[in-house]
Amino acid sequence: MSEQHTRHIVEALWHAFDQLDFDAVGSLLHDDFVCEWPQSRERIRGRENFIAINKHYPGEWRISIQRVIATDTDAVTEIIASSGGETARAISFFTLRDGLIVHIREFWPDPFPAPEWRAQWVESMENGDY
C-alpha cells in the first residue's frame, strides 16, 4: 500500500457517508473491522454492526473533510458533520490492512465556551473556523 491509497480509502469512506451510501462504506471495511468510540466506551465489531448503527443514526448527515494525514497503513482525519442546523466535529484514527479499513478509533468532542480567565491571551474563532 501507499500513502495515496490510504488517503483514497479514508476519503472514499467519508464521501460514501456524505452520500448515505452504506453499501460503499461496507466495501471499504475489512472482514475483521472494529470501531472504538472511547468517549461512550463502545466497541463495534464487524462491518454489519457499524453500518447498522450509521443507517439508524437520526438525521441525514453531510460530511465535510477538513484534513487528512496519511501513511502507508494509517490515517487521521478531521471532519465536520452537519444535519438540520446541528454541527459536530470528529477526529478519527484509521488503520488499514490488506488495503481496507480494519480499525477506527474515533472522537466526537462537544464544543464548550472558552473560560473567561484566559480571554486576554486568545482570540475567538468564528463559526466558520469551527
Secondary structure, DSSP 8 states (H G I E B T S, - for coil): --HHHHHHHHHHHHHHHHTT-HHHHHHTEEEEEEEEETTTTEEEESHHHHHHHHHHSSS--EEEEEEEEE-SSEEEEEEEEEETTEEEEEEEEEEEETTEEEEEEEE--------GGGGGG-----GGG-
